[in-house]
Amino acid sequence: MCRARLSTAVFIAVAVLAAVFFVRGPGSTAPPRIAPGAPCANCGMEVQDLRFACERRDDRGWRVYDAIECLLADRAPRGAAVAYLADYDRRTLHRSDSLWVVRGAFASPMGAGLAAFLDRDAADGVAAETHGRVGRLGDVARAEGGR
């Protein structure tokens, strides 16, 4: 009877590990989900609003940020890692090079008014409403002085 329970437990453990392996893949570069309350790697504030959260990977693992401006201000070595930003409307992470970034007059966690959008029309709409501009993350970084 004990042997049967042990076999079942081992089978379940192997099945769970296999599922995780196939979902994330070996050496997956996809970022983990950001949990509300996670500390920002740059300023230490807790992530409160997932519309602005972002992250990037470095040699030590994933670095979580509460806002795009914290990602840009972080002086930790960057390497060739790609940043992932949250789509403002969906609150889901996407590669930064697939998003449009709006800088406008709206409240964001660190006050710079930066938000990312998958949909260019949505970005243009928010930019028009907030007297902002639309660009890619690299454009914003250059405007911020290369931070």
C-alpha positions as semicolon CSV with decimal commas, in nm:
position;residue;x (nm);y (nm);z (nm)
1;M;0,000;0,000;0,000
2;C;0,280;0,246;0,088
3;R;0,463;0,153;-0,229
4;A;0,155;0,238;-0,437
5;R;0,127;0,583;-0,273
6;L;0,496;0,649;-0,331
7;S;0,464;0,549;-0,698
8;T;0,163;0,777;-0,740
9;A;0,345;1,066;-0,571
10;V;0,652;1,016;-0,792
11;F;0,433;0,999;-1,102
12;I;0,255;1,323;-1,009
13;A;0,585;1,500;-0,936
14;V;0,731;1,392;-1,270
15;A;0,413;1,498;-1,454
16;V;0,421;1,845;-1,293
17;L;0,790;1,894;-1,375
18;A;0,733;1,781;-1,732
19;A;0,442;2,021;-1,771
20;V;0,652;2,311;-1,642
21;F;0,939;2,214;-1,872
22;F;0,720;2,198;-2,182
23;V;0,523;2,514;-2,102
24;R;0,827;2,730;-2,029
25;G;1,074;2,528;-2,235
26;P;1,440;2,465;-2,158
27;G;1,622;2,794;-2,109
28;S;1,304;2,987;-2,177
29;T;1,355;3,358;-2,214
30;A;0,993;3,440;-2,133
31;P;0,963;3,641;-1,814
32;P;0,779;3,511;-1,510
33;R;0,451;3,677;-1,415
34;I;0,500;3,987;-1,197
35;A;0,326;3,959;-0,862
36;P;0,167;4,269;-0,711
37;G;0,376;4,372;-0,413
38;A;0,707;4,262;-0,569
39;P;0,982;4,515;-0,493
40;C;1,117;4,731;-0,774
41;A;1,482;4,650;-0,850
42;N;1,561;5,018;-0,895
43;C;1,366;5,221;-0,638
44;G;1,245;4,952;-0,395
45;M;0,877;5,052;-0,417
46;E;0,627;4,769;-0,442
47;V;0,463;4,700;-0,776
48;Q;0,105;4,818;-0,727
49;D;-0,026;4,877;-1,078
50;L;0,045;4,601;-1,331
51;R;-0,034;4,840;-1,620
52;F;0,311;4,995;-1,570
53;A;0,519;4,699;-1,445
54;C;0,810;4,565;-1,648
55;E;1,114;4,343;-1,615
56;R;1,438;4,236;-1,775
57;R;1,682;3,953;-1,720
58;D;2,042;3,993;-1,614
59;D;2,309;3,747;-1,499
60;R;2,136;3,700;-1,162
61;G;1,782;3,649;-1,289
62;W;1,478;3,861;-1,360
63;R;1,472;4,222;-1,238
64;V;1,123;4,360;-1,172
65;Y;1,036;4,730;-1,201
66;D;0,727;4,920;-1,093
67;A;0,751;5,160;-1,388
68;I;0,922;5,204;-1,723
69;E;1,124;5,495;-1,589
70;C;1,275;5,270;-1,320
71;L;1,377;5,023;-1,590
72;L;1,545;5,306;-1,780
73;A;1,712;5,447;-1,468
74;D;1,850;5,114;-1,342
75;R;2,229;5,120;-1,365
76;A;2,268;4,742;-1,326
77;P;2,455;4,578;-1,615
78;R;2,216;4,522;-1,903
79;G;2,396;4,287;-2,140
80;A;2,196;4,184;-2,445
81;A;1,877;4,117;-2,249
82;V;1,546;4,231;-2,389
83;A;1,310;4,415;-2,160
84;Y;0,948;4,313;-2,120
85;L;0,685;4,580;-2,061
86;A;0,323;4,543;-1,960
87;D;0,063;4,636;-2,217
88;Y;-0,135;4,910;-2,044
89;D;-0,474;4,777;-2,157
90;R;-0,416;4,403;-2,107
91;R;-0,166;4,410;-1,819
92;T;0,032;4,133;-1,989
93;L;0,406;4,131;-2,053
94;H;0,546;4,160;-2,404
95;R;0,890;4,218;-2,556
96;S;0,963;4,588;-2,551
97;D;1,038;4,594;-2,922
98;S;0,677;4,489;-2,993
99;L;0,524;4,778;-2,797
100;W;0,458;5,147;-2,847
101;V;0,549;5,367;-2,552
102;V;0,349;5,680;-2,474
103;R;0,489;5,967;-2,273
104;G;0,197;6,182;-2,167
105;A;0,043;6,384;-1,887
106;F;-0,110;6,100;-1,684
107;A;-0,036;5,941;-1,350
108;S;0,223;5,664;-1,350
109;P;0,399;5,512;-1,047
110;M;0,710;5,731;-1,073
111;G;0,538;6,031;-1,230
112;A;0,700;6,037;-1,575
113;G;0,378;5,943;-1,755
114;L;0,516;5,642;-1,943
115;A;0,296;5,351;-2,053
116;A;0,331;5,077;-2,316
117;F;0,075;4,956;-2,570
118;L;0,062;4,663;-2,813
119;D;-0,189;4,845;-3,030
120;R;-0,062;5,159;-3,207
121;D;-0,415;5,303;-3,232
122;A;-0,458;5,272;-2,854
123;A;-0,121;5,440;-2,801
124;D;-0,213;5,722;-3,036
125;G;-0,546;5,767;-2,857
126;V;-0,385;5,797;-2,514
127;A;-0,116;6,028;-2,652
128;A;-0,384;6,256;-2,800
129;E;-0,583;6,261;-2,473
130;T;-0,275;6,332;-2,260
131;H;-0,087;6,567;-2,494
132;G;0,180;6,301;-2,529
133;R;0,406;6,142;-2,785
134;V;0,434;5,786;-2,911
135;G;0,760;5,605;-2,981
136;R;0,955;5,290;-2,912
137;L;1,139;5,224;-2,586
138;G;1,471;5,315;-2,749
139;D;1,330;5,654;-2,849
140;V;1,218;5,718;-2,491
141;A;1,556;5,607;-2,354
142;R;1,740;5,845;-2,590
143;A;1,507;6,130;-2,491
144;E;1,581;6,053;-2,125
145;G;1,954;6,094;-2,189
146;G;2,043;5,733;-2,256
147;R;1,949;5,603;-1,916
